[in-house]
Each structure stands twice: as structure tokens, then as C-alpha cells.
Amino acid sequence: MSHIALVTGASSGIGAEVARQLVARGLTVLGTSRRPDAIANPIPGVTYLELDQNDPASIARCAEHAGAIDILINNAGESQMGPLEDTPMDAIEKLFATNVFGPIALTKAVLPGMRERRHGTVVMVGSMLSSFPLAFRSSYGATKSALKAFADGSRRELAPFGIAICTVEPGTIATGIGDRRSYFLADNSPYRGDYDTVAAATRRNEDAGLAVAPMAEVIVEAALAKDPKPLYAKGNKAPIVFALRRLLPRRTIGDITGRFHGLSKARP
């Protein structure tokens, strides 16, 4: 295939594996990193571009250097955990800048070229925490919900120009992201008990999470599909839990999600 793909956050984890698989499929692959010169194990066949999703000028430069692309995979982002009350507003704002405003700005930058060529695919890499919200992950889940809403809302307006847009929601993946996540918990926080329970369960689940390669395969499948589905998901028994989500009340789903992370039912 002669298509050109731009994969953000391609220096490690899911993004690196997506870039590797796209190269193996014969695509021309551009990968982004905040510091391309510091990538320890660059992937053969990937051309790396500098991108800081918090910097509008960096986003504009990246889009200009990338030029005409056929596929954009918005994978780069940050993770955050903490009680809402204990998490500073500037940290929440920074998370939205990185996980939402940056990817949307990059998407807007490449859409004119896709529209003119009447061809293109945009993949938003979200999280199953968008579909199954969890205590102490509200800010992170909200950013991924925002990406999904942008994709769902834009799908029809872009379709007449040959542009597809979709979301892929990974479940718990063993990428080591827990070591890079931002954590917030106030001294003497009244939420400490439940927070510690969820934090410990999250660490256990991530240590035993799905391998990166199968998750990357789903993203590649979405990126190369002629007519991508609006939503793809993998991990955490996705087919079963999404079926239950359609059948059961939201409160019940919330209780099940909490129980999976060690929390008992709670009602105000």
C-alpha cells in the first residue's frame, strides 16, 4: 500500500506497535514524539516528527512537515488518577489540552488536505473508561469521552468528502503506563481508603493486562478499513461487557465496574 499514516505517540507502547505494524503492511509511516532524538529504539521504516500536543505552534509544524497524509491515528496522551476534589484545576486543564485539544487541533490541520483529496481516515485512540467510568479516573475518562464525542459528531459531516473517523477503546493494556501516570491525593484526604483500593486494583489489572500487539492490531484494522465502524474495543472482555452495557441500567453497570476494582456499592 502507498498510503501515508501519521501516528502520534509512536515512541513507545501502543503507538510504537501500531507504527511497526503499519510499516509491515507497506505503508509510509510518520511517527511523532516530543523528543524524536531521544527515542531509545526507533522503528525501522518510521520517520519521526517532533510534536508537543500542548503547543499550537508545534502542532502546526508537525502538520506542515507531515504534508499530505491518508491516515491520522491520534494515540498520544497522558493518564491521570485522583479524587476529583484533590486534583488541581490546572492539572485537569493540562490533561484536556494534551488529550483533547491537541488531537483535535491536529485533526483540524489535516482535514483540509483529506477533504481536497476526498480520502482519509482519522482514528481516535480512547479508553474503555469512557464507556465504563470509574471512581478516581473521572478526569482521564472525561478526556476520552470528549474524543469519542468529537468523532461521533464529526462522522456524518466528514463522510460526504470521503473521510472516515472512528474511535478505538482499549481496555487494560500492559504498557507500563501506571509508571507514567499523574497521581493526586491530598494529605489526610477523606477519599484515601477507596482511592487506595482502586489504585491497587488498577495496578494489578495493568500488570496482567492485554499485550500491546493485539490491541495495536485492532487500531490498524480500524485505520485500514474501507468503512470503519464508529467504535472498536478490545480487552476487559469487551464483547461481553458492552453487551451488558446495552442491557443493564447505568447504575448497575457503574456498580459492576466499581466491584471489579474492589469498591462496594455506595449511594448518597
Sequence and secondary structure as in RCSB ss.txt:
>XXXX:A:sequence
MSHIALVTGASSGIGAEVARQLVARGLTVLGTSRRPDAIANPIPGVTYLELDQNDPASIARCAEHAGAIDILINN
AGESQMGPLEDTPMDAIEKLFATNVFGPIALTKAVLPGMRERRHGTVVMVGSMLSSFPLAFRSSYGATKSALKAF
ADGSRRELAPFGIAICTVEPGTIATGIGDRRSYFLADNSPYRGDYDTVAAATRRNEDAGLAVAPMAEVIVEAALA
KDPKPLYAKGNKAPIVFALRRLLPRRTIGDITGRFHGLSKARP
>XXXX:A:secstr
   EEEESSTTSHHHHHHHHHHHHTT EEEEEES GGG SS  TTEEEEE  TT HHHHHHHHHHH S SEEEE 
    EE  GGGS HHHHHHHHIIIIIHHHHHHHHHHHHHHHHT EEEEEE  HHHHS  TT HHHHHHHHHHHHH
HHHHHHHHGGGTEEEEEEEE SB S GGGT EE   TT TTHHHHHHHHHHHHHHHHT B HHHHHHHHHHHHH 
SS  SEEEESTTHHHHHHHHHHS HHHHHHHHHHHTT      
